[in-house]
Every structure is written in C-alpha cells, then in structure tokens.
Amino acid sequence: MAARRVTNVLEVVPLAILGALEGWVLIDLVSVGDSRWRTALGFLWVVNVALLAISAIFRWRWARWMGLVALGSTYVAMHAFVLGVQLIPALGFVSLLIVQVELRILAERFAPLFASTITGRERRKIGGALTRAVLRLGIASILSIVVPLLAANLSAAGFVPATTVPSAFLLAAALVAVVVLLALLPSLEQRTS
C-alpha cells in the first residue's frame, strides 16, 4: 500500500510542476502587449505543448526534451525581449524547470522499483536512496537561487566588481563546483561506507 502511494507521488509531482510551469508561461504570454511578439511566442509555446503531448503518447524522450527546451525558450525570449528580466522570478522559473526534470528522472528510476515486489528491507533502502536524492535536489534548488542573489548583493556592496569578466567566470565556476559536488555526493558516500 505504501509502495503504491510512493509510486503515485513520483508520477504525479513532476506532472504537477510541469503544469505549473506551463501556466506560468501562459500567464506571462497573455500579458505581452505587442501582437507580433505574442503570436511568435505563442507559436513556440504551442510547439512545446505539442511536443510534450507527443512524448506522453509515444514515449519519445527526444520530444520531451525538445518540448522542455521550447518551454524554457519561450520564457527566456519573452522576458529577455519583451517583458524584461526580473531576477528572482527568473531564477525561480529556471530552478523549478530543473527540479521538474530531475524529479521526472527520479520517477523513472525509482517508481518501477517500488512497483515490483520487494522486501521491506529493500523498500527501506530504496526509500533512503530516494530521500537522499530529493534532499540533494532541494539543496541544489535553494543554492541555484541563493548563490546568484548573494553574488548580486556582493557586487552591489562593492566586494566583487560586477562588470568584470573574471568575476563572472568565478561565479559560474563556483556554481558549477557546487552542482558537481552535489552530483558526486552519492558516490562519495558509497566509498566512505
């Protein structure tokens, strides 16, 4: 019974997040005043929905990835060229898109394990691995918002020059290092135990 609930949550949560992202872009799209931009961006949004529907029907991974790229491109183009970039919502959107992709991957990996007949001990081990993966995803999501905001505050305060190319490279390297560390954490845990 508990295994079925875990499987249901793993399958529903990525879809709910995807629905929220689609709604977010659609609400922003409605607020675009220029009809030419609204038409072009609306076409890209429809392409995203069509590709995601095709991926759900035929189980084509390439269609899902292209649909997500079209969704992200619609958001980025809309805010870069028409509505203007607002830092916190943009970071939130990108982080939520990454969370959706990662949760979908976790669902594809863990849901079949819970659906099969496994012992209670195996279920606890798999549940622990899933919990650690979700925890790492949560930490990475928080850091993907906090690190750029911290960098912006440091540059505004004068600690880090905001206009230098080296500081941009250092910030990008720090963010990549954090993400790589979070990705390598499971293999480091296995070596120590």
N, C-alpha and C positions, 0 to 999 in steps of 0.2 A: 504494500500500500504506500509506504513512504517512498519507495523507489519510483513508483508511478508519479507521485507528486513532484519529485525532483526532475524527472524526465519532462513533465508538463511545464515546469518553470523554465527549464533550459530551452524548451522550444518556443515558449510564449514571450519571454522577456526580450530577446533580440527583435522579434516582430513588433512588439510594442514600442521599442526605441526607434525602430525604422519608421513606424507610423508617426511618431512624434517629430522626427526629422523631416519627413515629407510634409507634415502640416506646417512646421516652422517655415520651410522654404515657400510653401504655397501662400502663407500669410504675408511673408515679405514680398512675394511676387505680386500680390494684389495691391500692395502699397506703391508699386512702381508707377510713376505718373506718365512717363513717355510711352506711347503705344508701340513704337518700334522696338524699344528695349523689352517691353512686356511681352510682345509677340516672340521675339528671338529667345528670350529666357524661358518663356512658357513652352516653346517647342523643345528646348533642352530638358525641361522638367518632364514633359510628356514622354520624351525618349527614355528618361530614367525610369519612369513608371512602367513603360512597355518592356524595357529590358529586365526589370525586376520581376514582372509578371511572367515573362518567357522563362526566366531562370527558375521560378517556382513550379511552372508547369513541366518543363523538360529536364529540370535538374542540371542545367548547364552552368558551370561555375563562371565561365568567361562572361556570360550575360549578367550574372550578379555583380561581378567586379566592374564591368563597364557601366552598369546601372548606378552603382555607388559612386563611380568616378563622375558620371553625368550629374548626379545629385550634388556632390561637392563642388563641381564646376559651376553649376547653376548658382549656388550660394556665393561662391567666391567672386564670380563675374558680376553678380547683382550688386554686391557690396563694394567691390573694387571700382566699378564704373558708374553706378547709378546712385545707390543709397548711401555710400560712404562706409568706411570701416569703423566699427565700434569694437574696441579691443576685447572687452570681457564677453560680450555675446559671441564674437568670432571664435575666441578660444573655447568657449563652451560648446559651440557647434562642432568644431573640429574634434574636441575631446569626446563628445557624445558619438560622433561618427566612428571614431577609433574604438570606443567601448562597444558599439554595436557590432563592428567587425570581429573584435576579439571574443565577445560573448557568443557570436554565431559559431566561431571556430571551436570554442569550448563546448558548445551544444553538440556540434558534430562529433566531437571526440568522446564526450562523457555520456551523452544520452543513451547511445547503444549499450554502454557498459551497465547502466542502471536498468535497462530494459531486459537484459539477459538474466538468466537465473544464476545468481551468485550467492555466496555465503555471507553471513552477517559481518564476518571479519573482513572479507574482501570489500564489501559495501562501505565499511568504515574507512578502509584505506583509500578507496576511490573518492569517498566524500571528503577526506582530509586533503587529498591532492587537489580536488576541485575548489575547496575552500581557500587553499593557499594560492591557487591561480587567480581566483576572484579578488583576493586581498592584494596581490601584486598589481592586478588591473586597476583596482581602486587607487592604490598609491600612485601608479603612473598617471592616472587621470587627474588626480589632485596636483601632482607635480607639473603636469602639462599646462595648468592654469597658473599655479603659484610662481613657478620659475620665470616665465616671461613678465609677470606683473612685478616681481621683485627686481628683475633686470631693468624694467622701465622706471621703477622708483629710484633705483641706484643711479641711473643715468640722469634722472631729473634732479637728484640731490647733488650731482657733480662728482660722485665717486668713480663712475665709469663714463668715459666720454661716449655720448650717444651716436656721434656721427662717424666714428672711426670704423674702418673695415676690420681691423684686428679684433675689436671688441665684439663685433657681430660674429666673427668666426669663433671666438672663445665662448660666447653664449651658446652657439649652435653645438660646439664640441661638448660643452658641459651637459646640454640636454641629451645629446646622443649617448654620452657616458652613463647618464642616469638610466636611460632606456635599456642600454646594453646590460648594465648591472642587474636591472630587474629581470631581464630575459635570461641571464646566466644564473640567477639565484637558485633555480631548481637543481641544476647540475652541481653547483657548489654545495648545496645541502646534501646531495647524494654522496659526495666524496667525503664529507665530514662524518656521516653516519655509518 
